[in-house]
Amino acid sequence: SQKIEQNSEALNIQEGKTATLTCNYTNYSPAYLQWYRQDPGRGPVFLLLIRENEKEKRKERLKVTFDTTLKQSLFHITASQPADSATYLCATRDDKIIFGKGTRLHILP
Amino acid sequence: GAVVSQHPSWVICKSGTSVKIECRSLDFQATTMFWYRQFPKQSLMLMATSNEGSKATYEQGVEKDKFLINHASLTLSTLTVTSAHPEDSSFYICGSGLSRGETQYFGPGTRLLVL
């Protein structure tokens, strides 16, 4: 069955540095990948979508890459701030929407 | 972006009672809404897909008689947890999309605690 894996359950990054989160997929070839932010006790908020024919997409301090050879998407936050602390989920859709378990990012002041 | 609201935001109930959760799309018409359940430190698990004017499609392992879904209008879907038990305690989230499912907009979630 198709799987999405976010291998890091938690990640601590010093304020001002770049945070990089990883999402790997297996057993299928997604047409696109999405990244969401989820704060505690809240629903996810859509951040970025990247299609399989796009290598990179940017939005302000966020950058997402899609490597179909490695079957991986990387999510970068540059110049990280404590307010960026949250859980970040990657997701895609085959016959149904599949979410990774998420990575809890802590930006340390 | 599109706005989705949920009500209530949290509910505590006794075992055996039924609980209704409402999901509304505030500024768009949602022909399809999705209901998820999320346990602590776990991913969102799709429970069912709710289609306006027709029966919901349930994921494998989700009891349709226990989790009743009604999508009577283009802006409202409801999930009723019937005869709730402590193991139904979870965070329930609804979501919808403007197009064919590429981007989803989620409600703020409902925390259910069954005593």
Chai-1 contact restraints between the chains, C-beta under 6 A:
chainA,res_idxA,chainB,res_idxB,connection_type,confidence,min_distance_angstrom,max_distance_angstrom,comment,restraint_id
A,R42,B,P108,contact,1.0,0.0,6.0,A-B,restraint_1
A,G43,B,I93,contact,1.0,0.0,6.0,A-B,restraint_2
A,G43,B,F106,contact,1.0,0.0,6.0,A-B,restraint_3
A,G43,B,G107,contact,1.0,0.0,6.0,A-B,restraint_4
A,G43,B,P108,contact,1.0,0.0,6.0,A-B,restraint_5
A,G43,B,G109,contact,1.0,0.0,6.0,A-B,restraint_6
A,P44,B,F106,contact,1.0,0.0,6.0,A-B,restraint_7
A,F46,B,T103,contact,1.0,0.0,6.0,A-B,restraint_8
A,R93,B,G101,contact,1.0,0.0,6.0,A-B,restraint_9
A,K96,B,L46,contact,1.0,0.0,6.0,A-B,restraint_10
A,F99,B,S43,contact,1.0,0.0,6.0,A-B,restraint_11
A,F99,B,L44,contact,1.0,0.0,6.0,A-B,restraint_12
A,K101,B,S43,contact,1.0,0.0,6.0,A-B,restraint_13
